[in-house]
Amino acid sequence: MSTARTLAKLDDIEVGALPEAVGFTPDGRYLYVGNYIDKDFLILQVDGTKATDAGKRFKVPGHPGSARMSSH
């Protein structure tokens, strides 16, 4: 059985310079967006079709693109 899914752009949100390495938490409530220039991650809170800045960032020792995320 196949389930058709579509994506649609709903809004724009400022996330920082040169975003990369995006990942959802396992429950889908948060989205982490890596910023290459700042070497940090921005945390967005997801509620249905809306994402808002959760007001938290954390630095990483390298570039966010090297991060690995897992639901386990």
C-alpha positions, 0 to 999 in steps of 0.5 A, spaced: 500 500 500 502 506 498 501 513 501 501 519 497 504 525 501 506 532 498 510 538 501 508 545 501 511 551 503 507 555 508 512 560 511 519 563 512 523 563 518 530 566 520 534 561 522 541 564 521 547 564 516 548 558 511 543 553 515 544 546 514 543 539 518 536 539 519 533 534 524 526 533 527 526 530 534 523 523 534 516 526 537 516 531 531 515 537 536 522 540 535 526 541 529 534 543 530 537 547 524 544 547 524 548 554 522 554 553 518 557 560 520 555 560 527 557 553 528 551 552 532 544 549 532 537 553 533 531 549 536 524 551 533 518 548 536 513 545 531 505 545 532 502 543 527 503 547 520 507 552 524 514 553 527 517 558 532 523 560 535 524 556 541 529 561 544 534 556 545 541 555 541 547 551 542 554 551 540 557 545 537 565 544 536 565 543 528 560 544 523 553 542 524 553 538 517 557 533 521 552 532 526 548 525 526 541 525 529 538 518 531 531 516 534 534 511 538 
